[in-house]
């Protein structure tokens, strides 16, 4: 399953400044936690996002160097007709 380009763009934009949890990303995107988790799993697999486990707390996700480059590409895709 490919991540929806608009959701991918919004997730990457939200992760560009600070690591966030899945719950916070779901809140910010208005997508379900299940949808956000599926997208994050794919982005982690593609090395655009890094999952950071937190002892006794939910994992945080942050943008990788590859994700910063991907953000530029996705921004162009999201803005094109």
N, C-alpha and C positions, 0 to 999 in steps of 0.2 A: 504494500500500500504506500503510495506516495503522499507526502505531507502536502496539504493544500497550500499553495504559494502565499496566499494572504495570511493564513495562520502562521506559516513559517516566518514570514516577514515580521509579523507582530511579536512573535516569540523572540526572534533574534534582536529586534529593537529593544525589547524589555530587558534582555540580558546584557546589553552592551555596556552598562555602567556598573552593575553589581550582581552578584549571584542571588538567585531567587529560588524559592521552593515551588513545587508543582502547584500547591494550593494557591500561592500568591499569583502565579502565572495564570491559573484558571480564573481567578478573580479579575485580574487585569484584562484578560482577553474575552471574558464572558463565555468561554467555551467550557464544556464539562471537564472534570478532572480526568476522566477516561480518555477523552479526545486529546487533551494536553499531554497526558502520559504517553500515548501512542506516538504523538509527534516528537516528544522529547526522546523517546527510545530510538526513533529513526535518526534524529539529529545527532544523538550520541554515537550511534553506529556509523554514521557518515563522518564522524570526528569534527562536527561543527560546534558541538556543545559538549562540555565535560560535566559528568555527574560527580559531585563531591559529597560522599557520605558524611554525616554528622553524628557523632556518638550520642545516642539517646534522643536525637531530633531527626526530623525529616531531611532527606538529602537536598542539597542545593545544586542548582545548575548554573553554569557560567559559560560565556562565549569563549571559544578557543580562537587561536590565531586564524585557523582555517575558516572559522565561523565569521570572523570580521570580514574576510574577503567574500564569503558567501553572502553576507548581508548586502554588500554592494550589488552583487548579481541579482539577488532576489528583489531588491529595491527597484532595479531596472525592469524586471519582469512584472512586478506588481503595478508599475506605472504605465506599462505598455498596453495597448488595446488588445 
